[in-house]
């Protein structure tokens, strides 16, 4: 079940969120941010944030926001996280499909992911399967803890 994320939902998801940002493998977030800072970044700054819940647990989440302002405000941006225990169960796919429906209802014409780390092969495969294209490469944009400086991709999809 996907619902708008509450502060309580985020607190339940915090151990996963904290683990993801501390690993520094997929998100360019400060690994030392607090729960409050993370909640503001993920849930309060964007237009919307949603939680995927099952059996009282928050297994995944996404945020949705405009990618830019003014003449480019018709393109949105999303970020997704799924708990490690729930990966490989189709939750990211479900969240992405849900985000596209919400984005269309909000009037967005396209969705863009600004920095998909090139080593995040599972996400890249999924996004391509869902119709996203790599429209650009940012050379050595991400300092991976094991791989050093690696590329990030800009991925984009028109929402028709």
N, CA and C atoms as a LAMMPS dump frame, in Angstrom:
ITEM: TIMESTEP
0
ITEM: NUMBER OF ATOMS
480
ITEM: BOX BOUNDS ff ff ff
-5.0000000000000000e+02 5.0000000000000000e+02
-5.0000000000000000e+02 5.0000000000000000e+02
-5.0000000000000000e+02 5.0000000000000000e+02
ITEM: ATOMS id mol type element x y z
1 1 1 N 0.835 -1.172 0
2 1 2 C 0 0 0
3 1 3 C 0.889 1.248 0
4 2 1 N 0.58 2.203 -0.862
5 2 2 C 1.357 3.435 -0.961
6 2 3 C 0.495 4.585 -0.447
7 3 1 N 1.032 5.311 0.532
8 3 2 C 0.344 6.468 1.106
9 3 3 C 1.329 7.624 1.222
10 4 1 N 0.784 8.827 1.398
11 4 2 C 1.681 9.956 1.643
12 4 3 C 2.449 9.694 2.932
13 5 1 N 3.719 10.009 2.899
14 5 2 C 4.597 9.703 4.023
15 5 3 C 4.383 10.695 5.156
16 6 1 N 4.193 10.158 6.342
17 6 2 C 4.064 10.979 7.544
18 6 3 C 5.42 11.037 8.253
19 7 1 N 5.509 11.895 9.246
20 7 2 C 6.736 11.972 10.036
21 7 3 C 6.983 10.637 10.755
22 8 1 N 5.913 10.005 11.205
23 8 2 C 6.035 8.705 11.868
24 8 3 C 6.535 7.642 10.879
25 9 1 N 6.018 7.662 9.651
26 9 2 C 6.494 6.73 8.62
27 9 3 C 7.992 6.922 8.387
28 10 1 N 8.4 8.197 8.286
29 10 2 C 9.811 8.466 8.029
30 10 3 C 10.675 7.971 9.187
31 11 1 N 10.197 8.168 10.403
32 11 2 C 10.953 7.688 11.571
33 11 3 C 11.115 6.167 11.524
34 12 1 N 10.076 5.466 11.077
35 12 2 C 10.169 4.005 10.94
36 12 3 C 11.167 3.616 9.856
37 13 1 N 11.253 4.437 8.807
38 13 2 C 12.145 4.145 7.68
39 13 3 C 13.57 4.651 7.923
40 14 1 N 13.759 5.483 8.928
41 14 2 C 15.044 6.12 9.195
42 14 3 C 16.224 5.143 9.239
43 15 1 N 16.144 3.977 9.873
44 15 2 C 17.308 3.085 9.869
45 15 3 C 17.767 2.724 8.45
46 16 1 N 16.819 2.511 7.531
47 16 2 C 17.182 2.237 6.136
48 16 3 C 17.79 3.472 5.497
49 17 1 N 17.132 4.603 5.655
50 17 2 C 17.619 5.851 5.068
51 17 3 C 19.05 6.127 5.535
52 18 1 N 19.255 6.027 6.842
53 18 2 C 20.578 6.292 7.416
54 18 3 C 21.616 5.316 6.862
55 19 1 N 21.255 4.057 6.75
56 19 2 C 22.167 3.052 6.206
57 19 3 C 22.555 3.373 4.757
58 20 1 N 21.581 3.782 3.963
59 20 2 C 21.838 4.113 2.551
60 20 3 C 22.776 5.306 2.437
61 21 1 N 22.526 6.36 3.205
62 21 2 C 23.375 7.543 3.057
63 21 3 C 24.771 7.321 3.651
64 22 1 N 24.859 6.502 4.683
65 22 2 C 26.179 6.211 5.255
66 22 3 C 27.014 5.328 4.326
67 23 1 N 26.371 4.469 3.556
68 23 2 C 27.087 3.605 2.602
69 23 3 C 27.709 4.425 1.47
70 24 1 N 27.147 5.564 1.146
71 24 2 C 27.652 6.477 0.121
72 24 3 C 27.864 5.788 -1.23
73 25 1 N 26.901 4.954 -1.612
74 25 2 C 27.003 4.247 -2.888
75 25 3 C 25.982 4.727 -3.915
76 26 1 N 24.93 5.433 -3.486
77 26 2 C 23.89 5.812 -4.436
78 26 3 C 23.403 7.25 -4.299
79 27 1 N 23.473 7.846 -3.13
80 27 2 C 22.957 9.19 -2.92
81 27 3 C 24.064 10.144 -2.501
82 28 1 N 24.065 11.33 -3.069
83 28 2 C 25.03 12.371 -2.715
84 28 3 C 24.463 13.219 -1.578
85 29 1 N 24.154 12.556 -0.489
86 29 2 C 23.645 13.215 0.713
87 29 3 C 24.723 13.169 1.781
88 30 1 N 24.701 14.139 2.674
89 30 2 C 25.632 14.155 3.791
90 30 3 C 25.404 12.896 4.633
91 31 1 N 26.41 12.036 4.762
92 31 2 C 26.214 10.792 5.51
93 31 3 C 25.987 11.002 7.003
94 32 1 N 26.24 12.206 7.484
95 32 2 C 26.08 12.488 8.913
96 32 3 C 24.811 13.278 9.225
97 33 1 N 23.899 13.409 8.24
98 33 2 C 22.694 14.186 8.521
99 33 3 C 21.855 13.494 9.59
100 34 1 N 21.123 14.31 10.309
101 34 2 C 20.26 13.8 11.37
102 34 3 C 18.917 13.365 10.787
103 35 1 N 18.135 12.703 11.589
104 35 2 C 16.794 12.304 11.182
105 35 3 C 15.985 13.549 10.788
106 36 1 N 16.085 14.609 11.562
107 36 2 C 15.329 15.845 11.26
108 36 3 C 15.758 16.451 9.931
109 37 1 N 17.063 16.499 9.681
110 37 2 C 17.567 17.04 8.415
111 37 3 C 17.108 16.177 7.241
112 38 1 N 17.151 14.88 7.434
113 38 2 C 16.735 13.952 6.379
114 38 3 C 15.242 14.076 6.112
115 39 1 N 14.461 14.208 7.167
116 39 2 C 13.014 14.36 7.003
117 39 3 C 12.712 15.632 6.214
118 40 1 N 13.395 16.704 6.533
119 40 2 C 13.178 17.96 5.804
120 40 3 C 13.543 17.785 4.337
121 41 1 N 14.703 17.192 4.068
122 41 2 C 15.184 16.998 2.7
123 41 3 C 14.251 16.107 1.885
124 42 1 N 13.789 15.008 2.473
125 42 2 C 13.03 13.983 1.751
126 42 3 C 11.525 14.258 1.724
127 43 1 N 11.004 14.825 2.806
128 43 2 C 9.545 14.931 2.948
129 43 3 C 8.994 16.353 2.94
130 44 1 N 9.757 17.317 3.391
131 44 2 C 9.208 18.667 3.503
132 44 3 C 9.577 19.565 2.328
133 45 1 N 10.789 19.448 1.81
134 45 2 C 11.217 20.289 0.694
135 45 3 C 10.51 19.901 -0.608
136 46 1 N 10.386 18.621 -0.923
137 46 2 C 9.68 18.237 -2.162
138 46 3 C 8.185 18.549 -2.103
139 47 1 N 7.516 18.419 -3.255
140 47 2 C 6.064 18.594 -3.304
141 47 3 C 5.347 17.492 -2.539
142 48 1 N 5.831 16.266 -2.718
143 48 2 C 5.183 15.084 -2.126
144 48 3 C 6.246 14.065 -1.743
145 49 1 N 5.909 13.252 -0.759
146 49 2 C 6.71 12.081 -0.401
147 49 3 C 5.734 10.964 -0.056
148 50 1 N 6.051 9.764 -0.494
149 50 2 C 5.158 8.623 -0.301
150 50 3 C 5.912 7.463 0.339
151 51 1 N 5.157 6.609 1.02
152 51 2 C 5.703 5.421 1.676
153 51 3 C 4.996 4.184 1.145
154 52 1 N 5.763 3.138 0.915
155 52 2 C 5.226 1.823 0.569
156 52 3 C 5.228 1.027 1.866
157 53 1 N 4.028 0.647 2.318
158 53 2 C 3.895 -0.035 3.612
159 53 3 C 3.312 -1.425 3.433
160 54 1 N 3.781 -2.33 4.255
161 54 2 C 3.222 -3.682 4.322
162 54 3 C 3.403 -4.188 5.748
163 55 1 N 2.348 -4.72 6.312
164 55 2 C 2.391 -5.284 7.663
165 55 3 C 2.984 -4.322 8.688
166 56 1 N 2.608 -3.055 8.6
167 56 2 C 3.068 -2.067 9.566
168 56 3 C 4.482 -1.58 9.378
169 57 1 N 5.154 -2.055 8.335
170 57 2 C 6.527 -1.633 8.063
171 57 3 C 6.56 -0.734 6.844
172 58 1 N 7.477 0.223 6.849
173 58 2 C 7.726 1.047 5.673
174 58 3 C 8.885 0.384 4.928
175 59 1 N 8.565 -0.167 3.757
176 59 2 C 9.566 -0.918 2.986
177 59 3 C 10.24 -0.083 1.909
178 60 1 N 9.621 1.038 1.552
179 60 2 C 10.202 1.893 0.524
180 60 3 C 9.558 3.261 0.544
181 61 1 N 10.181 4.187 -0.168
182 61 2 C 9.693 5.557 -0.197
183 61 3 C 10.177 6.253 -1.457
184 62 1 N 9.478 7.324 -1.807
185 62 2 C 9.977 8.222 -2.845
186 62 3 C 9.506 9.637 -2.568
187 63 1 N 10.268 10.585 -3.129
188 63 2 C 9.833 11.98 -3.12
189 63 3 C 9.626 12.418 -4.553
190 64 1 N 8.836 13.466 -4.731
191 64 2 C 8.571 14.04 -6.048
192 64 3 C 8.622 15.553 -5.919
193 65 1 N 9.353 16.191 -6.82
194 65 2 C 9.462 17.65 -6.811
195 65 3 C 9.711 18.137 -8.235
196 66 1 N 9.504 19.429 -8.451
197 66 2 C 9.873 20.021 -9.734
198 66 3 C 11.39 19.959 -9.852
199 67 1 N 11.868 19.654 -11.053
200 67 2 C 13.308 19.566 -11.27
201 67 3 C 13.939 20.958 -11.356
202 68 1 N 13.163 21.939 -11.823
203 68 2 C 13.646 23.308 -11.953
204 68 3 C 12.449 24.249 -11.809
205 69 1 N 12.7 25.519 -11.977
206 69 2 C 11.631 26.505 -11.825
207 69 3 C 11.263 27.112 -13.176
208 70 1 N 10.23 27.931 -13.155
209 70 2 C 9.845 28.713 -14.327
210 70 3 C 9.604 27.872 -15.568
211 71 1 N 10.255 28.213 -16.675
212 71 2 C 10.002 27.551 -17.951
213 71 3 C 10.345 26.051 -17.969
214 72 1 N 11.049 25.573 -16.95
215 72 2 C 11.383 24.14 -16.881
216 72 3 C 10.65 23.423 -15.744
217 73 1 N 9.653 24.075 -15.173
218 73 2 C 8.954 23.486 -14.034
219 73 3 C 7.992 22.369 -14.43
220 74 1 N 7.901 22.064 -15.711
221 74 2 C 7.037 20.971 -16.17
222 74 3 C 7.746 19.612 -16.108
223 75 1 N 9.013 19.615 -15.705
224 75 2 C 9.783 18.376 -15.553
225 75 3 C 9.965 18.13 -14.057
226 76 1 N 9.653 16.929 -13.632
227 76 2 C 9.815 16.617 -12.208
228 76 3 C 11.034 15.736 -11.985
229 77 1 N 11.359 15.587 -10.736
230 77 2 C 12.482 14.773 -10.279
231 77 3 C 11.994 13.927 -9.117
232 78 1 N 12.454 12.703 -9.058
233 78 2 C 12.101 11.81 -7.951
234 78 3 C 13.353 11.122 -7.421
235 79 1 N 13.28 10.694 -6.186
236 79 2 C 14.297 9.84 -5.587
237 79 3 C 13.58 8.702 -4.893
238 80 1 N 14.185 7.523 -4.922
239 80 2 C 13.548 6.314 -4.382
240 80 3 C 14.515 5.602 -3.447
241 81 1 N 13.968 4.988 -2.403
242 81 2 C 14.746 4.108 -1.516
243 81 3 C 13.867 2.933 -1.129
244 82 1 N 14.495 1.765 -1.077
245 82 2 C 13.815 0.544 -0.645
246 82 3 C 14.698 -0.109 0.413
247 83 1 N 14.076 -0.618 1.463
248 83 2 C 14.855 -1.281 2.514
249 83 3 C 15.584 -2.488 1.937
250 84 1 N 16.729 -2.758 2.499
251 84 2 C 17.566 -3.856 1.983
252 84 3 C 16.813 -5.183 2.002
253 85 1 N 16.074 -5.441 3.046
254 85 2 C 15.334 -6.709 3.179
255 85 3 C 14.234 -6.852 2.129
256 86 1 N 13.753 -5.74 1.584
257 86 2 C 12.636 -5.783 0.63
258 86 3 C 13.084 -5.639 -0.826
259 87 1 N 14.372 -5.536 -1.061
260 87 2 C 14.854 -5.363 -2.439
261 87 3 C 14.62 -6.63 -3.254
262 88 1 N 14.395 -6.434 -4.544
263 88 2 C 14.168 -7.562 -5.446
264 88 3 C 12.731 -8.061 -5.451
265 89 1 N 11.823 -7.328 -4.814
266 89 2 C 10.42 -7.746 -4.725
267 89 3 C 9.493 -6.874 -5.579
268 90 1 N 10.073 -6.005 -6.399
269 90 2 C 9.259 -5.169 -7.269
270 90 3 C 8.774 -3.876 -6.631
271 91 1 N 9.276 -3.546 -5.451
272 91 2 C 8.811 -2.345 -4.76
273 91 3 C 9.284 -1.089 -5.488
274 92 1 N 10.53 -1.046 -5.924
275 92 2 C 11.026 0.132 -6.643
276 92 3 C 10.223 0.348 -7.924
277 93 1 N 9.91 -0.715 -8.615
278 93 2 C 9.106 -0.613 -9.84
279 93 3 C 7.724 -0.037 -9.513
280 94 1 N 7.106 -0.567 -8.47
281 94 2 C 5.786 -0.095 -8.052
282 94 3 C 5.836 1.38 -7.657
283 95 1 N 6.863 1.762 -6.91
284 95 2 C 7.013 3.157 -6.503
285 95 3 C 7.214 4.069 -7.715
286 96 1 N 8.032 3.637 -8.667
287 96 2 C 8.281 4.452 -9.853
288 96 3 C 7.011 4.611 -10.682
289 97 1 N 6.282 3.531 -10.866
290 97 2 C 5.027 3.618 -11.621
291 97 3 C 4.035 4.542 -10.919
292 98 1 N 3.967 4.44 -9.594
293 98 2 C 3.091 5.311 -8.809
294 98 3 C 3.523 6.769 -8.969
295 99 1 N 4.822 7.01 -8.907
296 99 2 C 5.327 8.385 -9.015
297 99 3 C 4.992 8.992 -10.371
298 100 1 N 5.004 8.179 -11.407
299 100 2 C 4.665 8.689 -12.737
300 100 3 C 3.184 9.084 -12.803
301 101 1 N 2.336 8.286 -12.19
302 101 2 C 0.902 8.618 -12.157
303 101 3 C 0.658 9.911 -11.378
304 102 1 N 1.306 10.038 -10.227
305 102 2 C 1.16 11.251 -9.415
306 102 3 C 1.693 12.457 -10.191
307 103 1 N 2.842 12.292 -10.832
308 103 2 C 3.447 13.386 -11.599
309 103 3 C 2.511 13.867 -12.705
310 104 1 N 1.889 12.935 -13.412
311 104 2 C 0.943 13.313 -14.466
312 104 3 C -0.243 14.084 -13.888
313 105 1 N -0.777 13.6 -12.755
314 105 2 C -1.908 14.284 -12.111
315 105 3 C -1.528 15.702 -11.679
316 106 1 N -0.264 15.9 -11.326
317 106 2 C 0.209 17.216 -10.909
318 106 3 C 0.581 18.1 -12.102
319 107 1 N 0.46 17.546 -13.316
320 107 2 C 0.706 18.337 -14.52
321 107 3 C 2.111 18.276 -15.084
322 108 1 N 2.949 17.412 -14.551
323 108 2 C 4.303 17.286 -15.091
324 108 3 C 4.274 16.56 -16.433
325 109 1 N 5.158 16.967 -17.333
326 109 2 C 5.219 16.4 -18.682
327 109 3 C 6.369 15.417 -18.854
328 110 1 N 7.314 15.432 -17.925
329 110 2 C 8.474 14.541 -18.009
330 110 3 C 9.039 14.333 -16.614
331 111 1 N 9.837 13.265 -16.483
332 111 2 C 10.517 12.969 -15.229
333 111 3 C 12 12.79 -15.547
334 112 1 N 12.831 13.371 -14.701
335 112 2 C 14.272 13.302 -14.918
336 112 3 C 14.967 12.905 -13.623
337 113 1 N 15.911 11.994 -13.752
338 113 2 C 16.773 11.627 -12.629
339 113 3 C 18.122 12.284 -12.917
340 114 1 N 18.568 13.162 -12.04
341 114 2 C 19.727 14.007 -12.318
342 114 3 C 21.076 13.349 -12.099
343 115 1 N 21.127 12.309 -11.29
344 115 2 C 22.434 11.722 -10.978
345 115 3 C 22.268 10.268 -10.554
346 116 1 N 22.149 9.395 -11.54
347 116 2 C 22.07 7.959 -11.271
348 116 3 C 23.502 7.428 -11.328
349 117 1 N 24.004 6.995 -10.197
350 117 2 C 25.392 6.547 -10.109
351 117 3 C 25.594 5.328 -11.029
352 118 1 N 26.619 5.383 -11.85
353 118 2 C 26.827 4.355 -12.88
354 118 3 C 27.001 2.944 -12.315
355 119 1 N 27.422 2.823 -11.075
356 119 2 C 27.58 1.496 -10.47
357 119 3 C 26.255 0.927 -9.957
358 120 1 N 25.203 1.731 -9.966
359 120 2 C 23.886 1.294 -9.493
360 120 3 C 23.155 0.584 -10.644
361 121 1 N 23.723 -0.535 -11.035
362 121 2 C 23.262 -1.246 -12.232
363 121 3 C 21.823 -1.729 -12.141
364 122 1 N 21.385 -2.144 -10.972
365 122 2 C 20.009 -2.612 -10.805
366 122 3 C 19.018 -1.493 -11.081
367 123 1 N 19.292 -0.303 -10.549
368 123 2 C 18.408 0.842 -10.785
369 123 3 C 18.425 1.231 -12.259
370 124 1 N 19.588 1.264 -12.857
371 124 2 C 19.698 1.642 -14.274
372 124 3 C 18.902 0.68 -15.14
373 125 1 N 19.026 -0.61 -14.869
374 125 2 C 18.265 -1.623 -15.618
375 125 3 C 16.768 -1.392 -15.47
376 126 1 N 16.326 -1.154 -14.228
377 126 2 C 14.904 -0.936 -13.969
378 126 3 C 14.413 0.325 -14.662
379 127 1 N 15.146 1.42 -14.517
380 127 2 C 14.695 2.666 -15.138
381 127 3 C 14.6 2.512 -16.661
382 128 1 N 15.57 1.839 -17.261
383 128 2 C 15.512 1.612 -18.718
384 128 3 C 14.296 0.762 -19.075
385 129 1 N 14.03 -0.266 -18.291
386 129 2 C 12.872 -1.136 -18.523
387 129 3 C 11.567 -0.344 -18.446
388 130 1 N 11.557 0.698 -17.604
389 130 2 C 10.363 1.526 -17.436
390 130 3 C 10.316 2.697 -18.422
391 131 1 N 11.245 2.712 -19.377
392 131 2 C 11.191 3.693 -20.457
393 131 3 C 12.086 4.911 -20.314
394 132 1 N 12.92 4.94 -19.312
395 132 2 C 13.848 6.065 -19.141
396 132 3 C 15.06 5.852 -20.042
397 133 1 N 15.6 6.944 -20.527
398 133 2 C 16.797 6.895 -21.365
399 133 3 C 17.913 7.675 -20.691
400 134 1 N 19.135 7.214 -20.892
401 134 2 C 20.296 7.987 -20.444
402 134 3 C 20.48 9.095 -21.479
403 135 1 N 20.353 10.335 -21.038
404 135 2 C 20.485 11.464 -21.966
405 135 3 C 21.789 12.224 -21.752
406 136 1 N 22.536 11.813 -20.746
407 136 2 C 23.816 12.464 -20.501
408 136 3 C 24.631 11.714 -19.476
409 137 1 N 25.926 11.91 -19.541
410 137 2 C 26.857 11.324 -18.584
411 137 3 C 27.649 12.457 -17.95
412 138 1 N 27.731 12.428 -16.642
413 138 2 C 28.536 13.398 -15.916
414 138 3 C 29.819 12.654 -15.492
415 139 1 N 30.928 12.93 -16.163
416 139 2 C 32.159 12.192 -15.878
417 139 3 C 32.641 12.375 -14.443
418 140 1 N 32.99 11.251 -13.826
419 140 2 C 33.583 11.241 -12.48
420 140 3 C 32.812 12.128 -11.49
421 141 1 N 31.49 12.058 -11.558
422 141 2 C 30.634 12.926 -10.744
423 141 3 C 30.425 12.425 -9.329
424 142 1 N 30.751 11.17 -9.078
425 142 2 C 30.423 10.572 -7.787
426 142 3 C 31.661 9.89 -7.211
427 143 1 N 31.976 10.214 -5.972
428 143 2 C 33.125 9.584 -5.298
429 143 3 C 32.616 8.382 -4.514
430 144 1 N 32.688 7.224 -5.143
431 144 2 C 32.234 5.961 -4.547
432 144 3 C 33.281 5.477 -3.549
433 145 1 N 32.864 4.96 -2.386
434 145 2 C 33.839 4.563 -1.367
435 145 3 C 34.76 3.412 -1.785
436 146 1 N 34.325 2.575 -2.73
437 146 2 C 35.15 1.446 -3.165
438 146 3 C 35.721 1.625 -4.564
439 147 1 N 35.008 2.328 -5.425
440 147 2 C 35.389 2.432 -6.833
441 147 3 C 36.071 3.748 -7.19
442 148 1 N 36.129 4.666 -6.245
443 148 2 C 36.716 5.981 -6.528
444 148 3 C 35.749 6.838 -7.332
445 149 1 N 36.285 7.74 -8.124
446 149 2 C 35.441 8.648 -8.905
447 149 3 C 34.84 7.905 -10.097
448 150 1 N 33.51 7.887 -10.144
449 150 2 C 32.802 7.2 -11.226
450 150 3 C 31.758 8.144 -11.826
451 151 1 N 31.273 7.773 -12.999
452 151 2 C 30.291 8.589 -13.71
453 151 3 C 28.91 8.485 -13.077
454 152 1 N 28.118 9.503 -13.34
455 152 2 C 26.682 9.488 -13.024
456 152 3 C 25.941 9.777 -14.321
457 153 1 N 24.721 9.276 -14.402
458 153 2 C 23.905 9.461 -15.595
459 153 3 C 22.725 10.369 -15.303
460 154 1 N 22.331 11.112 -16.318
461 154 2 C 21.08 11.848 -16.303
462 154 3 C 20.109 10.984 -17.099
463 155 1 N 18.994 10.63 -16.483
464 155 2 C 17.996 9.781 -17.146
465 155 3 C 16.682 10.554 -17.24
466 156 1 N 15.938 10.32 -18.324
467 156 2 C 14.766 11.139 -18.622
468 156 3 C 13.69 10.292 -19.29
469 157 1 N 12.438 10.663 -19.019
470 157 2 C 11.297 10.018 -19.669
471 157 3 C 10.186 11.037 -19.845
472 158 1 N 9.602 11.086 -21.036
473 158 2 C 8.402 11.887 -21.26
474 158 3 C 7.223 11.145 -20.641
475 159 1 N 6.342 11.869 -19.994
476 159 2 C 5.171 11.272 -19.368
477 159 3 C 3.964 11.565 -20.256
478 160 1 N 3.675 10.662 -21.18
479 160 2 C 2.545 10.924 -22.081
480 160 3 C 1.287 10.255 -21.66
